[in-house]
């Protein structure tokens, strides 16, 4: 099971990086989402998948009885899912407005669509 999840994390991250290197804005946006899901799965796998009981302390005790599941990776992933969904929604609207304004989805075409005489963006750093 852990080998399968490690391969799945590698596939997600590889696909995300491949899509991020594309020139299409929508593919970049999807690549960012796939990359975020790969990182979330990596954190979830690193938190050790176990079939233990929930981390609830019974009344009258200071520590739980027996082994418990680790709630920290689950809380981190839940927070990351909410943040990534908000970021995806914002970037989707931003990409749509850029497409409406410039009538282009390709980043090279967007660069050429700038008005003449405007300061040019840096081509390298």
C-alpha positions as CSV (number, residue, x, y, z in Angstrom):
1,X,0.0,0.0,0.0
2,X,2.8,2.5,0.9
3,X,4.6,1.7,-2.4
4,X,1.4,2.4,-4.4
5,X,0.9,5.7,-2.6
6,X,4.5,6.7,-3.2
7,X,4.1,6.0,-6.9
8,X,0.8,7.9,-6.9
9,X,2.5,10.9,-5.2
10,X,5.2,10.8,-7.8
11,X,2.7,10.7,-10.7
12,X,0.7,13.6,-9.3
13,X,3.8,15.8,-8.7
14,X,5.2,14.9,-12.2
15,X,1.9,15.6,-13.9
16,X,1.6,18.9,-12.0
17,X,5.1,20.1,-12.9
18,X,4.5,19.1,-16.6
19,X,1.3,21.1,-16.7
20,X,2.9,24.1,-14.9
21,X,5.6,24.2,-17.6
22,X,2.9,24.6,-20.3
23,X,2.2,27.9,-22.1
24,X,-1.5,27.7,-21.7
25,X,-2.9,29.5,-18.6
26,X,-5.7,26.9,-18.0
27,X,-3.1,24.1,-18.1
28,X,-1.0,26.0,-15.6
29,X,-4.0,26.4,-13.3
30,X,-4.8,22.7,-13.5
31,X,-1.1,21.8,-13.0
32,X,-1.1,23.9,-9.8
33,X,-4.2,22.0,-8.6
34,X,-2.7,18.6,-9.4
35,X,0.6,19.6,-7.7
36,X,-1.2,20.7,-4.6
37,X,-3.1,17.4,-4.5
38,X,0.1,15.5,-4.8
39,X,1.7,17.5,-1.9
40,X,-1.4,16.8,0.2
41,X,-1.2,13.1,-0.5
42,X,2.5,13.2,0.4
43,X,1.8,14.8,3.8
44,X,-1.0,12.3,4.4
45,X,1.3,9.4,3.6
46,X,4.1,10.8,5.7
47,X,1.7,11.0,8.6
48,X,1.7,7.1,8.6
49,X,-1.5,5.5,7.5
50,X,-2.9,3.4,10.3
51,X,-6.2,1.9,11.2
52,X,-6.0,3.0,14.8
53,X,-8.8,4.5,16.9
54,X,-9.6,8.2,17.0
55,X,-7.5,10.4,19.4
56,X,-10.1,10.8,22.1
57,X,-9.1,10.7,25.7
58,X,-11.7,8.9,27.9
59,X,-13.0,10.7,31.0
60,X,-10.8,10.3,34.1
61,X,-7.6,9.7,32.1
62,X,-4.8,12.0,31.1
63,X,-3.7,10.1,28.0
64,X,-5.5,7.9,25.5
65,X,-5.5,4.2,26.0
66,X,-3.5,2.3,23.4
67,X,-2.3,3.5,20.0
68,X,-4.2,6.3,18.3
69,X,-4.3,7.9,14.9
70,X,-2.3,11.1,14.3
71,X,-4.7,14.0,13.8
72,X,-2.1,16.6,12.8
73,X,-1.6,15.5,9.1
74,X,-5.4,15.3,8.7
75,X,-5.9,18.8,10.0
76,X,-3.1,20.2,7.9
77,X,-4.5,18.6,4.7
78,X,-8.0,19.8,5.5
79,X,-6.7,23.4,5.8
80,X,-4.7,23.0,2.6
81,X,-7.7,21.8,0.7
82,X,-9.8,24.8,1.7
83,X,-7.0,27.2,0.9
84,X,-6.2,25.6,-2.5
85,X,-9.9,25.7,-3.5
86,X,-10.1,29.4,-2.7
87,X,-6.9,30.0,-4.6
88,X,-8.1,27.9,-7.6
89,X,-11.4,29.9,-7.7
90,X,-9.5,33.2,-7.6
91,X,-7.0,32.2,-10.3
92,X,-9.8,30.8,-12.5
93,X,-11.6,34.1,-12.4
94,X,-8.4,35.9,-13.0
95,X,-7.6,33.7,-16.0
96,X,-11.1,34.2,-17.4
97,X,-10.8,38.0,-17.2
98,X,-7.4,37.9,-18.8
99,X,-8.8,35.8,-21.6
100,X,-11.7,38.2,-22.0
101,X,-9.4,41.3,-22.1
102,X,-6.6,39.9,-24.3
103,X,-8.5,37.2,-26.2
104,X,-5.7,34.8,-25.7
105,X,-4.9,31.8,-23.5
106,X,-1.2,31.4,-24.5
107,X,1.3,33.3,-22.4
108,X,3.4,34.2,-25.4
109,X,0.4,35.7,-27.2
110,X,-0.5,37.6,-24.0
111,X,2.9,39.1,-23.9
112,X,2.5,40.3,-27.5
113,X,-0.9,41.7,-26.7
114,X,0.5,44.5,-24.6
115,X,0.0,48.0,-26.0
116,X,2.9,49.5,-28.0
117,X,5.0,52.0,-26.1
118,X,4.3,50.5,-22.7
119,X,7.3,49.4,-20.7
120,X,8.3,45.9,-21.6
121,X,8.4,43.2,-18.9
122,X,11.9,41.7,-18.1
123,X,12.8,38.7,-20.3
124,X,15.3,37.4,-17.8
125,X,16.6,38.1,-14.3
